[in-house]
Amino acid sequence: MAGEDELKLLGMWASPFVLRARLALSFKGLRYEYVEEKIFGNKSELLLKSNPVHKKVPVLIHNGKPICESRIIVQYIDEVYGAARPSLLPADPYHRVVARFWAAYIDDKLFSSFMMMIMGKTEEEKAEGRKQLFAAVGTLEGALKECSKGKPFFGGDSVGFVDIALGGFVAWVLARDRLSGLKHFDADRSPLLAAWLERFSSLDETKAVMPDVEKLVELSKRRQAQADAAAAAVQGNRSG
Ligand SMILES: N[C@@H](CCC(=O)N[C@@H](CS)C(=O)NCC(=O)O)C(=O)O
């Protein structure tokens, strides 16, 4: 990193999107100031000023300039610090758009079905979320085969953009595995992703920023209880 560069990350410890930014910074070997935000309480002036459109974390502030949205932040880090460590995005424009396509798929399909499975208002909705999640995992298994071409990561020999996009969810996948007793990246149904999960989780750069899975399990239980109570109240209002 250039001597006078100042990097500050506004985050929240449990956020998978923040974890993406932390992973990218970690894989590039960059130092930065981390600021924990109270996103469900009073958001800081700095966050509101830095991300007035979405008011969400992560926000990366580079020499006073804010960059918002996790996938954009990861690509920015890769462009600015391209010389430090291997590039996250492939050099070939077609391979680059393929990587961007799968990173978007992770948000549009994997994350949305994951949320439906956890926060669904009815048992039917949760079951539908689970079904869609397993379908999305199946599709990603094919994407890993296509992108890695037999190498360890979506990025090939080294971690790339899609690895980071999916890596943001690793701690949550492990926490939900623990809560449900299910393996979301199951070695029988998705052997490549199961092996990827082991490999990615064991890297030093990942371990350095990975949130505590036990703490996520506790947070997940609390959120589940709140979602269930809200769903029960809606049900009560309908029948009352
Ligand atoms: N699309 C955004 C999603 C970011 C996001 O949803 N952040 C959540 C934390 S996980 C947040 O800041 N929520 C606060 C709010 O919704 O007000 C990204 O990729 O960065």
The ligand as an ORCA input file, in Angstrom:
! r2SCAN-3c Opt
* xyz 0 1
  N     -25.925     -5.018     -1.227
  C     -25.222     -4.585     -0.055
  C     -25.883     -5.207      1.184
  C     -25.325     -4.623      2.473
  C     -26.227     -4.925      3.660
  O     -27.338     -5.472      3.523
  N     -25.747     -4.557      4.847
  C     -26.530     -4.742      6.044
  C     -25.718     -5.537      7.075
  S     -25.605     -7.233      6.591
  C     -26.854     -3.377      6.658
  O     -26.026     -2.504      6.718
  N     -28.095     -3.222      7.129
  C     -28.536     -2.002      7.767
  C     -29.881     -1.573      7.277
  O     -30.526     -2.321      6.509
  O     -30.332     -0.504      7.662
  C     -23.751     -4.979     -0.168
  O     -23.441     -5.906     -0.926
  O     -22.908     -4.321      0.447
*
